């Protein structure tokens, strides 16, 4: 099955849910912090 973790606020994705659940959140945190600093918004499509 296709597995994906997607942050709809920043557009960051990971194809390894187990890594995210184990605490590998650095890409998500970096994107969120960058978005706050720059004030940019990302248009993200919610794919079910």
mmCIF entry with sequence, helices, sheets and N, C-alpha, C, O atoms, coordinates in Angstrom:
data_MODEL
# 
_entry.id   MODEL 
# 
_entity.id                         1 
_entity.type                       polymer 
_entity.pdbx_number_of_molecules   1 
# 
_entity_poly.entity_id                      1 
_entity_poly.type                           'polypeptide(L)' 
_entity_poly.nstd_linkage                   no 
_entity_poly.nstd_monomer                   no 
_entity_poly.pdbx_seq_one_letter_code       
;(UNK)(UNK)(UNK)(UNK)(UNK)(UNK)(UNK)(UNK)(UNK)(UNK)(UNK)(UNK)(UNK)(UNK)(UNK)(UNK)
(UNK)(UNK)(UNK)(UNK)(UNK)(UNK)(UNK)(UNK)(UNK)(UNK)(UNK)(UNK)(UNK)(UNK)(UNK)(UNK)
(UNK)(UNK)(UNK)(UNK)(UNK)(UNK)(UNK)(UNK)(UNK)(UNK)(UNK)(UNK)(UNK)(UNK)(UNK)(UNK)
;
_entity_poly.pdbx_seq_one_letter_code_can   XXXXXXXXXXXXXXXXXXXXXXXXXXXXXXXXXXXXXXXXXXXXXXXX 
_entity_poly.pdbx_strand_id                 A 
# 
loop_
_entity_poly_seq.entity_id 
_entity_poly_seq.num 
_entity_poly_seq.mon_id 
_entity_poly_seq.hetero 
1 1  UNK n 
1 2  UNK n 
1 3  UNK n 
1 4  UNK n 
1 5  UNK n 
1 6  UNK n 
1 7  UNK n 
1 8  UNK n 
1 9  UNK n 
1 10 UNK n 
1 11 UNK n 
1 12 UNK n 
1 13 UNK n 
1 14 UNK n 
1 15 UNK n 
1 16 UNK n 
1 17 UNK n 
1 18 UNK n 
1 19 UNK n 
1 20 UNK n 
1 21 UNK n 
1 22 UNK n 
1 23 UNK n 
1 24 UNK n 
1 25 UNK n 
1 26 UNK n 
1 27 UNK n 
1 28 UNK n 
1 29 UNK n 
1 30 UNK n 
1 31 UNK n 
1 32 UNK n 
1 33 UNK n 
1 34 UNK n 
1 35 UNK n 
1 36 UNK n 
1 37 UNK n 
1 38 UNK n 
1 39 UNK n 
1 40 UNK n 
1 41 UNK n 
1 42 UNK n 
1 43 UNK n 
1 44 UNK n 
1 45 UNK n 
1 46 UNK n 
1 47 UNK n 
1 48 UNK n 
# 
_struct_asym.id          A 
_struct_asym.entity_id   1 
# 
loop_
_struct_conf.conf_type_id 
_struct_conf.id 
_struct_conf.pdbx_PDB_helix_id 
_struct_conf.beg_label_comp_id 
_struct_conf.beg_label_asym_id 
_struct_conf.beg_label_seq_id 
_struct_conf.pdbx_beg_PDB_ins_code 
_struct_conf.end_label_comp_id 
_struct_conf.end_label_asym_id 
_struct_conf.end_label_seq_id 
_struct_conf.pdbx_end_PDB_ins_code 
_struct_conf.beg_auth_comp_id 
_struct_conf.beg_auth_asym_id 
_struct_conf.beg_auth_seq_id 
_struct_conf.end_auth_comp_id 
_struct_conf.end_auth_asym_id 
_struct_conf.end_auth_seq_id 
_struct_conf.pdbx_PDB_helix_class 
_struct_conf.details 
_struct_conf.pdbx_PDB_helix_length 
HELX_P HELX_P1 AA1 UNK A 17 ? UNK A 21 ? UNK A 17 UNK A 21 1 ? 5  
HELX_P HELX_P2 AA2 UNK A 26 ? UNK A 38 ? UNK A 26 UNK A 38 1 ? 13 
# 
_struct_conf_type.id          HELX_P 
_struct_conf_type.criteria    ? 
_struct_conf_type.reference   ? 
# 
_struct_sheet.id               AA1 
_struct_sheet.type             ? 
_struct_sheet.number_strands   2 
_struct_sheet.details          ? 
# 
_struct_sheet_order.sheet_id     AA1 
_struct_sheet_order.range_id_1   1 
_struct_sheet_order.range_id_2   2 
_struct_sheet_order.offset       ? 
_struct_sheet_order.sense        anti-parallel 
# 
loop_
_struct_sheet_range.sheet_id 
_struct_sheet_range.id 
_struct_sheet_range.beg_label_comp_id 
_struct_sheet_range.beg_label_asym_id 
_struct_sheet_range.beg_label_seq_id 
_struct_sheet_range.pdbx_beg_PDB_ins_code 
_struct_sheet_range.end_label_comp_id 
_struct_sheet_range.end_label_asym_id 
_struct_sheet_range.end_label_seq_id 
_struct_sheet_range.pdbx_end_PDB_ins_code 
_struct_sheet_range.beg_auth_comp_id 
_struct_sheet_range.beg_auth_asym_id 
_struct_sheet_range.beg_auth_seq_id 
_struct_sheet_range.end_auth_comp_id 
_struct_sheet_range.end_auth_asym_id 
_struct_sheet_range.end_auth_seq_id 
AA1 1 UNK A 5  ? UNK A 6  ? UNK A 5  UNK A 6  
AA1 2 UNK A 13 ? UNK A 14 ? UNK A 13 UNK A 14 
# 
loop_
_atom_site.group_PDB 
_atom_site.id 
_atom_site.type_symbol 
_atom_site.label_atom_id 
_atom_site.label_alt_id 
_atom_site.label_comp_id 
_atom_site.label_asym_id 
_atom_site.label_entity_id 
_atom_site.label_seq_id 
_atom_site.pdbx_PDB_ins_code 
_atom_site.Cartn_x 
_atom_site.Cartn_y 
_atom_site.Cartn_z 
_atom_site.occupancy 
_atom_site.B_iso_or_equiv 
_atom_site.pdbx_formal_charge 
_atom_site.auth_seq_id 
_atom_site.auth_comp_id 
_atom_site.auth_asym_id 
_atom_site.auth_atom_id 
_atom_site.pdbx_PDB_model_num 
ATOM 1   N N  . UNK A 1 1  ? 0.822  -1.199 0.000  1.00 0.00 ? 1  UNK A N  1 
ATOM 2   C CA . UNK A 1 1  ? 0.000  0.000  0.000  1.00 0.00 ? 1  UNK A CA 1 
ATOM 3   C C  . UNK A 1 1  ? 0.867  1.265  0.000  1.00 0.00 ? 1  UNK A C  1 
ATOM 4   O O  . UNK A 1 1  ? 1.992  1.271  0.501  1.00 0.00 ? 1  UNK A O  1 
ATOM 5   N N  . UNK A 1 2  ? 0.322  2.303  -0.562 1.00 0.00 ? 2  UNK A N  1 
ATOM 6   C CA . UNK A 1 2  ? 0.999  3.590  -0.636 1.00 0.00 ? 2  UNK A CA 1 
ATOM 7   C C  . UNK A 1 2  ? 0.873  4.288  0.709  1.00 0.00 ? 2  UNK A C  1 
ATOM 8   O O  . UNK A 1 2  ? -0.237 4.481  1.204  1.00 0.00 ? 2  UNK A O  1 
ATOM 9   N N  . UNK A 1 3  ? 2.002  4.671  1.306  1.00 0.00 ? 3  UNK A N  1 
ATOM 10  C CA . UNK A 1 3  ? 1.984  5.331  2.608  1.00 0.00 ? 3  UNK A CA 1 
ATOM 11  C C  . UNK A 1 3  ? 2.641  6.693  2.474  1.00 0.00 ? 3  UNK A C  1 
ATOM 12  O O  . UNK A 1 3  ? 3.697  6.832  1.857  1.00 0.00 ? 3  UNK A O  1 
ATOM 13  N N  . UNK A 1 4  ? 1.994  7.703  3.066  1.00 0.00 ? 4  UNK A N  1 
ATOM 14  C CA . UNK A 1 4  ? 2.488  9.062  2.951  1.00 0.00 ? 4  UNK A CA 1 
ATOM 15  C C  . UNK A 1 4  ? 2.060  9.866  4.164  1.00 0.00 ? 4  UNK A C  1 
ATOM 16  O O  . UNK A 1 4  ? 0.920  9.772  4.620  1.00 0.00 ? 4  UNK A O  1 
ATOM 17  N N  . UNK A 1 5  ? 2.986  10.657 4.677  1.00 0.00 ? 5  UNK A N  1 
ATOM 18  C CA . UNK A 1 5  ? 2.675  11.637 5.708  1.00 0.00 ? 5  UNK A CA 1 
ATOM 19  C C  . UNK A 1 5  ? 2.835  12.990 5.045  1.00 0.00 ? 5  UNK A C  1 
ATOM 20  O O  . UNK A 1 5  ? 3.873  13.272 4.445  1.00 0.00 ? 5  UNK A O  1 
ATOM 21  N N  . UNK A 1 6  ? 1.806  13.837 5.149  1.00 0.00 ? 6  UNK A N  1 
ATOM 22  C CA . UNK A 1 6  ? 1.834  15.123 4.463  1.00 0.00 ? 6  UNK A CA 1 
ATOM 23  C C  . UNK A 1 6  ? 1.363  16.223 5.402  1.00 0.00 ? 6  UNK A C  1 
ATOM 24  O O  . UNK A 1 6  ? 0.294  16.123 6.003  1.00 0.00 ? 6  UNK A O  1 
ATOM 25  N N  . UNK A 1 7  ? 2.167  17.270 5.523  1.00 0.00 ? 7  UNK A N  1 
ATOM 26  C CA . UNK A 1 7  ? 1.785  18.441 6.295  1.00 0.00 ? 7  UNK A CA 1 
ATOM 27  C C  . UNK A 1 7  ? 1.083  19.401 5.345  1.00 0.00 ? 7  UNK A C  1 
ATOM 28  O O  . UNK A 1 7  ? 1.717  19.965 4.454  1.00 0.00 ? 7  UNK A O  1 
ATOM 29  N N  . UNK A 1 8  ? -0.200 19.587 5.524  1.00 0.00 ? 8  UNK A N  1 
ATOM 30  C CA . UNK A 1 8  ? -0.981 20.423 4.615  1.00 0.00 ? 8  UNK A CA 1 
ATOM 31  C C  . UNK A 1 8  ? -0.689 21.910 4.784  1.00 0.00 ? 8  UNK A C  1 
ATOM 32  O O  . UNK A 1 8  ? -1.067 22.708 3.926  1.00 0.00 ? 8  UNK A O  1 
ATOM 33  N N  . UNK A 1 9  ? -0.031 22.296 5.863  1.00 0.00 ? 9  UNK A N  1 
ATOM 34  C CA . UNK A 1 9  ? 0.314  23.708 6.048  1.00 0.00 ? 9  UNK A CA 1 
ATOM 35  C C  . UNK A 1 9  ? 1.560  24.090 5.277  1.00 0.00 ? 9  UNK A C  1 
ATOM 36  O O  . UNK A 1 9  ? 1.653  25.199 4.751  1.00 0.00 ? 9  UNK A O  1 
ATOM 37  N N  . UNK A 1 10 ? 2.530  23.167 5.205  1.00 0.00 ? 10 UNK A N  1 
ATOM 38  C CA . UNK A 1 10 ? 3.812  23.496 4.578  1.00 0.00 ? 10 UNK A CA 1 
ATOM 39  C C  . UNK A 1 10 ? 4.060  22.766 3.273  1.00 0.00 ? 10 UNK A C  1 
ATOM 40  O O  . UNK A 1 10 ? 4.896  23.192 2.476  1.00 0.00 ? 10 UNK A O  1 
ATOM 41  N N  . UNK A 1 11 ? 3.350  21.678 3.043  1.00 0.00 ? 11 UNK A N  1 
ATOM 42  C CA . UNK A 1 11 ? 3.554  20.898 1.830  1.00 0.00 ? 11 UNK A CA 1 
ATOM 43  C C  . UNK A 1 11 ? 4.643  19.852 1.944  1.00 0.00 ? 11 UNK A C  1 
ATOM 44  O O  . UNK A 1 11 ? 4.931  19.157 0.970  1.00 0.00 ? 11 UNK A O  1 
ATOM 45  N N  . UNK A 1 12 ? 5.252  19.724 3.108  1.00 0.00 ? 12 UNK A N  1 
ATOM 46  C CA . UNK A 1 12 ? 6.307  18.730 3.309  1.00 0.00 ? 12 UNK A CA 1 
ATOM 47  C C  . UNK A 1 12 ? 5.682  17.340 3.355  1.00 0.00 ? 12 UNK A C  1 
ATOM 48  O O  . UNK A 1 12 ? 4.643  17.130 3.981  1.00 0.00 ? 12 UNK A O  1 
ATOM 49  N N  . UNK A 1 13 ? 6.334  16.396 2.683  1.00 0.00 ? 13 UNK A N  1 
ATOM 50  C CA . UNK A 1 13 ? 5.838  15.024 2.678  1.00 0.00 ? 13 UNK A CA 1 
ATOM 51  C C  . UNK A 1 13 ? 6.942  14.054 3.066  1.00 0.00 ? 13 UNK A C  1 
ATOM 52  O O  . UNK A 1 13 ? 8.130  14.342 2.918  1.00 0.00 ? 13 UNK A O  1 
ATOM 53  N N  . UNK A 1 14 ? 6.529  12.913 3.561  1.00 0.00 ? 14 UNK A N  1 
ATOM 54  C CA . UNK A 1 14 ? 7.441  11.824 3.884  1.00 0.00 ? 14 UNK A CA 1 
ATOM 55  C C  . UNK A 1 14 ? 6.763  10.519 3.494  1.00 0.00 ? 14 UNK A C  1 
ATOM 56  O O  . UNK A 1 14 ? 5.581  10.314 3.770  1.00 0.00 ? 14 UNK A O  1 
ATOM 57  N N  . UNK A 1 15 ? 7.513  9.651  2.856  1.00 0.00 ? 15 UNK A N  1 
ATOM 58  C CA . UNK A 1 15 ? 6.962  8.348  2.472  1.00 0.00 ? 15 UNK A CA 1 
ATOM 59  C C  . UNK A 1 15 ? 7.249  7.283  3.521  1.00 0.00 ? 15 UNK A C  1 
ATOM 60  O O  . UNK A 1 15 ? 7.054  6.093  3.276  1.00 0.00 ? 15 UNK A O  1 
ATOM 61  N N  . UNK A 1 16 ? 7.712  7.716  4.689  1.00 0.00 ? 16 UNK A N  1 
ATOM 62  C CA . UNK A 1 16 ? 8.020  6.770  5.755  1.00 0.00 ? 16 UNK A CA 1 
ATOM 63  C C  . UNK A 1 16 ? 7.277  7.156  7.042  1.00 0.00 ? 16 UNK A C  1 
ATOM 64  O O  . UNK A 1 16 ? 7.857  7.811  7.907  1.00 0.00 ? 16 UNK A O  1 
ATOM 65  N N  . UNK A 1 17 ? 6.025  6.767  7.178  1.00 0.00 ? 17 UNK A N  1 
ATOM 66  C CA . UNK A 1 17 ? 5.268  7.095  8.382  1.00 0.00 ? 17 UNK A CA 1 
ATOM 67  C C  . UNK A 1 17 ? 5.919  6.594  9.665  1.00 0.00 ? 17 UNK A C  1 
ATOM 68  O O  . UNK A 1 17 ? 5.825  7.249  10.703 1.00 0.00 ? 17 UNK A O  1 
ATOM 69  N N  . UNK A 1 18 ? 6.573  5.445  9.607  1.00 0.00 ? 18 UNK A N  1 
ATOM 70  C CA . UNK A 1 18 ? 7.199  4.912  10.826 1.00 0.00 ? 18 UNK A CA 1 
ATOM 71  C C  . UNK A 1 18 ? 8.313  5.833  11.311 1.00 0.00 ? 18 UNK A C  1 
ATOM 72  O O  . UNK A 1 18 ? 8.480  6.004  12.518 1.00 0.00 ? 18 UNK A O  1 
ATOM 73  N N  . UNK A 1 19 ? 9.077  6.427  10.400 1.00 0.00 ? 19 UNK A N  1 
ATOM 74  C CA . UNK A 1 19 ? 10.121 7.371  10.808 1.00 0.00 ? 19 UNK A CA 1 
ATOM 75  C C  . UNK A 1 19 ? 9.510  8.607  11.467 1.00 0.00 ? 19 UNK A C  1 
ATOM 76  O O  . UNK A 1 19 ? 10.019 9.085  12.481 1.00 0.00 ? 19 UNK A O  1 
ATOM 77  N N  . UNK A 1 20 ? 8.434  9.118  10.902 1.00 0.00 ? 20 UNK A N  1 
ATOM 78  C CA . UNK A 1 20 ? 7.769  10.291 11.468 1.00 0.00 ? 20 UNK A CA 1 
ATOM 79  C C  . UNK A 1 20 ? 7.229  9.959  12.857 1.00 0.00 ? 20 UNK A C  1 
ATOM 80  O O  . UNK A 1 20 ? 7.377  10.755 13.784 1.00 0.00 ? 20 UNK A O  1 
ATOM 81  N N  . UNK A 1 21 ? 6.610  8.802  13.005 1.00 0.00 ? 21 UNK A N  1 
ATOM 82  C CA . UNK A 1 21 ? 6.084  8.401  14.308 1.00 0.00 ? 21 UNK A CA 1 
ATOM 83  C C  . UNK A 1 21 ? 7.196  8.141  15.318 1.00 0.00 ? 21 UNK A C  1 
ATOM 84  O O  . UNK A 1 21 ? 6.975  8.245  16.524 1.00 0.00 ? 21 UNK A O  1 
ATOM 85  N N  . UNK A 1 22 ? 8.393  7.803  14.832 1.00 0.00 ? 22 UNK A N  1 
ATOM 86  C CA . UNK A 1 22 ? 9.541  7.600  15.716 1.00 0.00 ? 22 UNK A CA 1 
ATOM 87  C C  . UNK A 1 22 ? 10.238 8.911  16.064 1.00 0.00 ? 22 UNK A C  1 
ATOM 88  O O  . UNK A 1 22 ? 11.213 8.909  16.816 1.00 0.00 ? 22 UNK A O  1 
ATOM 89  N N  . UNK A 1 23 ? 9.752  10.031 15.529 1.00 0.00 ? 23 UNK A N  1 
ATOM 90  C CA . UNK A 1 23 ? 10.288 11.329 15.922 1.00 0.00 ? 23 UNK A CA 1 
ATOM 91  C C  . UNK A 1 23 ? 11.109 12.051 14.881 1.00 0.00 ? 23 UNK A C  1 
ATOM 92  O O  . UNK A 1 23 ? 11.708 13.080 15.194 1.00 0.00 ? 23 UNK A O  1 
ATOM 93  N N  . UNK A 1 24 ? 11.163 11.560 13.662 1.00 0.00 ? 24 UNK A N  1 
ATOM 94  C CA . UNK A 1 24 ? 11.921 12.239 12.607 1.00 0.00 ? 24 UNK A CA 1 
ATOM 95  C C  . UNK A 1 24 ? 11.084 13.392 12.060 1.00 0.00 ? 24 UNK A C  1 
ATOM 96  O O  . UNK A 1 24 ? 10.498 13.300 10.981 1.00 0.00 ? 24 UNK A O  1 
ATOM 97  N N  . UNK A 1 25 ? 11.042 14.479 12.828 1.00 0.00 ? 25 UNK A N  1 
ATOM 98  C CA . UNK A 1 25 ? 10.192 15.615 12.493 1.00 0.00 ? 25 UNK A CA 1 
ATOM 99  C C  . UNK A 1 25 ? 10.974 16.815 11.971 1.00 0.00 ? 25 UNK A C  1 
ATOM 100 O O  . UNK A 1 25 ? 10.383 17.858 11.693 1.00 0.00 ? 25 UNK A O  1 
ATOM 101 N N  . UNK A 1 26 ? 12.284 16.686 11.834 1.00 0.00 ? 26 UNK A N  1 
ATOM 102 C CA . UNK A 1 26 ? 13.110 17.822 11.435 1.00 0.00 ? 26 UNK A CA 1 
ATOM 103 C C  . UNK A 1 26 ? 12.658 18.495 10.139 1.00 0.00 ? 26 UNK A C  1 
ATOM 104 O O  . UNK A 1 26 ? 12.572 19.723 10.107 1.00 0.00 ? 26 UNK A O  1 
ATOM 105 N N  . UNK A 1 27 ? 12.365 17.752 9.070  1.00 0.00 ? 27 UNK A N  1 
ATOM 106 C CA . UNK A 1 27 ? 11.931 18.429 7.843  1.00 0.00 ? 27 UNK A CA 1 
ATOM 107 C C  . UNK A 1 27 ? 10.622 19.214 8.031  1.00 0.00 ? 27 UNK A C  1 
ATOM 108 O O  . UNK A 1 27 ? 10.444 20.280 7.443  1.00 0.00 ? 27 UNK A O  1 
ATOM 109 N N  . UNK A 1 28 ? 9.724  18.685 8.843  1.00 0.00 ? 28 UNK A N  1 
ATOM 110 C CA . UNK A 1 28 ? 8.451  19.350 9.085  1.00 0.00 ? 28 UNK A CA 1 
ATOM 111 C C  . UNK A 1 28 ? 8.647  20.613 9.926  1.00 0.00 ? 28 UNK A C  1 
ATOM 112 O O  . UNK A 1 28 ? 8.042  21.649 9.652  1.00 0.00 ? 28 UNK A O  1 
ATOM 113 N N  . UNK A 1 29 ? 9.497  20.518 10.954 1.00 0.00 ? 29 UNK A N  1 
ATOM 114 C CA . UNK A 1 29 ? 9.755  21.677 11.803 1.00 0.00 ? 29 UNK A CA 1 
ATOM 115 C C  . UNK A 1 29 ? 10.510 22.759 11.041 1.00 0.00 ? 29 UNK A C  1 
ATOM 116 O O  . UNK A 1 29 ? 10.210 23.943 11.190 1.00 0.00 ? 29 UNK A O  1 
ATOM 117 N N  . UNK A 1 30 ? 11.484 22.368 10.230 1.00 0.00 ? 30 UNK A N  1 
ATOM 118 C CA . UNK A 1 30 ? 12.251 23.345 9.453  1.00 0.00 ? 30 UNK A CA 1 
ATOM 119 C C  . UNK A 1 30 ? 11.346 24.090 8.480  1.00 0.00 ? 30 UNK A C  1 
ATOM 120 O O  . UNK A 1 30 ? 11.467 25.305 8.326  1.00 0.00 ? 30 UNK A O  1 
ATOM 121 N N  . UNK A 1 31 ? 10.454 23.380 7.830  1.00 0.00 ? 31 UNK A N  1 
ATOM 122 C CA . UNK A 1 31 ? 9.539  24.020 6.884  1.00 0.00 ? 31 UNK A CA 1 
ATOM 123 C C  . UNK A 1 31 ? 8.579  24.964 7.601  1.00 0.00 ? 31 UNK A C  1 
ATOM 124 O O  . UNK A 1 31 ? 8.299  26.055 7.105  1.00 0.00 ? 31 UNK A O  1 
ATOM 125 N N  . UNK A 1 32 ? 8.078  24.559 8.749  1.00 0.00 ? 32 UNK A N  1 
ATOM 126 C CA . UNK A 1 32 ? 7.150  25.403 9.503  1.00 0.00 ? 32 UNK A CA 1 
ATOM 127 C C  . UNK A 1 32 ? 7.848  26.666 9.993  1.00 0.00 ? 32 UNK A C  1 
ATOM 128 O O  . UNK A 1 32 ? 7.285  27.757 9.915  1.00 0.00 ? 32 UNK A O  1 
ATOM 129 N N  . UNK A 1 33 ? 9.070  26.522 10.495 1.00 0.00 ? 33 UNK A N  1 
ATOM 130 C CA . UNK A 1 33 ? 9.813  27.691 10.961 1.00 0.00 ? 33 UNK A CA 1 
ATOM 131 C C  . UNK A 1 33 ? 10.161 28.620 9.809  1.00 0.00 ? 33 UNK A C  1 
ATOM 132 O O  . UNK A 1 33 ? 10.062 29.840 9.939  1.00 0.00 ? 33 UNK A O  1 
ATOM 133 N N  . UNK A 1 34 ? 10.566 28.053 8.690  1.00 0.00 ? 34 UNK A N  1 
ATOM 134 C CA . UNK A 1 34 ? 10.888 28.853 7.513  1.00 0.00 ? 34 UNK A CA 1 
ATOM 135 C C  . UNK A 1 34 ? 9.663  29.623 7.032  1.00 0.00 ? 34 UNK A C  1 
ATOM 136 O O  . UNK A 1 34 ? 9.760  30.786 6.641  1.00 0.00 ? 34 UNK A O  1 
ATOM 137 N N  . UNK A 1 35 ? 8.533  28.970 7.064  1.00 0.00 ? 35 UNK A N  1 
ATOM 138 C CA . UNK A 1 35 ? 7.294  29.608 6.630  1.00 0.00 ? 35 UNK A CA 1 
ATOM 139 C C  . UNK A 1 35 ? 6.931  30.769 7.552  1.00 0.00 ? 35 UNK A C  1 
ATOM 140 O O  . UNK A 1 35 ? 6.437  31.797 7.090  1.00 0.00 ? 35 UNK A O  1 
ATOM 141 N N  . UNK A 1 36 ? 7.172  30.610 8.836  1.00 0.00 ? 36 UNK A N  1 
ATOM 142 C CA . UNK A 1 36 ? 6.881  31.695 9.778  1.00 0.00 ? 36 UNK A CA 1 
ATOM 143 C C  . UNK A 1 36 ? 7.824  32.875 9.574  1.00 0.00 ? 36 UNK A C  1 
ATOM 144 O O  . UNK A 1 36 ? 7.400  34.028 9.646  1.00 0.00 ? 36 UNK A O  1 
ATOM 145 N N  . UNK A 1 37 ? 9.089  32.595 9.321  1.00 0.00 ? 37 UNK A N  1 
ATOM 146 C CA . UNK A 1 37 ? 10.078 33.658 9.148  1.00 0.00 ? 37 UNK A CA 1 
ATOM 147 C C  . UNK A 1 37 ? 9.825  34.437 7.862  1.00 0.00 ? 37 UNK A C  1 
ATOM 148 O O  . UNK A 1 37 ? 9.859  35.668 7.860  1.00 0.00 ? 37 UNK A O  1 
ATOM 149 N N  . UNK A 1 38 ? 9.571  33.718 6.769  1.00 0.00 ? 38 UNK A N  1 
ATOM 150 C CA . UNK A 1 38 ? 9.403  34.379 5.475  1.00 0.00 ? 38 UNK A CA 1 
ATOM 151 C C  . UNK A 1 38 ? 7.987  34.889 5.256  1.00 0.00 ? 38 UNK A C  1 
ATOM 152 O O  . UNK A 1 38 ? 7.776  35.791 4.446  1.00 0.00 ? 38 UNK A O  1 
ATOM 153 N N  . UNK A 1 39 ? 7.017  34.328 5.963  1.00 0.00 ? 39 UNK A N  1 
ATOM 154 C CA . UNK A 1 39 ? 5.635  34.730 5.785  1.00 0.00 ? 39 UNK A CA 1 
ATOM 155 C C  . UNK A 1 39 ? 4.994  34.159 4.539  1.00 0.00 ? 39 UNK A C  1 
ATOM 156 O O  . UNK A 1 39 ? 3.868  34.523 4.199  1.00 0.00 ? 39 UNK A O  1 
ATOM 157 N N  . UNK A 1 40 ? 5.695  33.266 3.852  1.00 0.00 ? 40 UNK A N  1 
ATOM 158 C CA . UNK A 1 40 ? 5.153  32.662 2.634  1.00 0.00 ? 40 UNK A CA 1 
ATOM 159 C C  . UNK A 1 40 ? 4.079  31.636 2.980  1.00 0.00 ? 40 UNK A C  1 
ATOM 160 O O  . UNK A 1 40 ? 4.122  30.994 4.029  1.00 0.00 ? 40 UNK A O  1 
ATOM 161 N N  . UNK A 1 41 ? 3.131  31.503 2.087  1.00 0.00 ? 41 UNK A N  1 
ATOM 162 C CA . UNK A 1 41 ? 2.143  30.440 2.220  1.00 0.00 ? 41 UNK A CA 1 
ATOM 163 C C  . UNK A 1 41 ? 2.294  29.506 1.027  1.00 0.00 ? 41 UNK A C  1 
ATOM 164 O O  . UNK A 1 41 ? 2.717  29.916 -0.054 1.00 0.00 ? 41 UNK A O  1 
ATOM 165 N N  . UNK A 1 42 ? 1.944  28.263 1.240  1.00 0.00 ? 42 UNK A N  1 
ATOM 166 C CA . UNK A 1 42 ? 2.088  27.248 0.207  1.00 0.00 ? 42 UNK A CA 1 
ATOM 167 C C  . UNK A 1 42 ? 0.710  26.722 -0.152 1.00 0.00 ? 42 UNK A C  1 
ATOM 168 O O  . UNK A 1 42 ? -0.087 26.394 0.726  1.00 0.00 ? 42 UNK A O  1 
ATOM 169 N N  . UNK A 1 43 ? 0.435  26.644 -1.435 1.00 0.00 ? 43 UNK A N  1 
ATOM 170 C CA . UNK A 1 43 ? -0.825 26.059 -1.902 1.00 0.00 ? 43 UNK A CA 1 
ATOM 171 C C  . UNK A 1 43 ? -0.628 24.556 -2.000 1.00 0.00 ? 43 UNK A C  1 
ATOM 172 O O  . UNK A 1 43 ? 0.114  24.075 -2.856 1.00 0.00 ? 43 UNK A O  1 
ATOM 173 N N  . UNK A 1 44 ? -1.297 23.809 -1.116 1.00 0.00 ? 44 UNK A N  1 
ATOM 174 C CA . UNK A 1 44 ? -1.121 22.362 -1.056 1.00 0.00 ? 44 UNK A CA 1 
ATOM 175 C C  . UNK A 1 44 ? -2.439 21.686 -1.377 1.00 0.00 ? 44 UNK A C  1 
ATOM 176 O O  . UNK A 1 44 ? -3.483 22.036 -0.827 1.00 0.00 ? 44 UNK A O  1 
ATOM 177 N N  . UNK A 1 45 ? -2.380 20.713 -2.274 1.00 0.00 ? 45 UNK A N  1 
ATOM 178 C CA . UNK A 1 45 ? -3.572 19.944 -2.617 1.00 0.00 ? 45 UNK A CA 1 
ATOM 179 C C  . UNK A 1 45 ? -3.704 18.782 -1.645 1.00 0.00 ? 45 UNK A C  1 
ATOM 180 O O  . UNK A 1 45 ? -2.758 18.021 -1.442 1.00 0.00 ? 45 UNK A O  1 
ATOM 181 N N  . UNK A 1 46 ? -4.879 18.649 -1.047 1.00 0.00 ? 46 UNK A N  1 
ATOM 182 C CA . UNK A 1 46 ? -5.145 17.554 -0.121 1.00 0.00 ? 46 UNK A CA 1 
ATOM 183 C C  . UNK A 1 46 ? -5.568 16.331 -0.923 1.00 0.00 ? 46 UNK A C  1 
ATOM 184 O O  . UNK A 1 46 ? -6.664 16.291 -1.482 1.00 0.00 ? 46 UNK A O  1 
ATOM 185 N N  . UNK A 1 47 ? -4.696 15.342 -0.975 1.00 0.00 ? 47 UNK A N  1 
ATOM 186 C CA . UNK A 1 47 ? -4.970 14.121 -1.719 1.00 0.00 ? 47 UNK A CA 1 
ATOM 187 C C  . UNK A 1 47 ? -5.353 13.033 -0.732 1.00 0.00 ? 47 UNK A C  1 
ATOM 188 O O  . UNK A 1 47 ? -4.588 12.718 0.180  1.00 0.00 ? 47 UNK A O  1 
ATOM 189 N N  . UNK A 1 48 ? -6.522 12.463 -0.908 1.00 0.00 ? 48 UNK A N  1 
ATOM 190 C CA . UNK A 1 48 ? -6.955 11.392 -0.002 1.00 0.00 ? 48 UNK A CA 1 
ATOM 191 C C  . UNK A 1 48 ? -6.508 10.060 -0.503 1.00 0.00 ? 48 UNK A C  1 
ATOM 192 O O  . UNK A 1 48 ? -6.780 9.040  0.129  1.00 0.00 ? 48 UNK A O  1 
# 
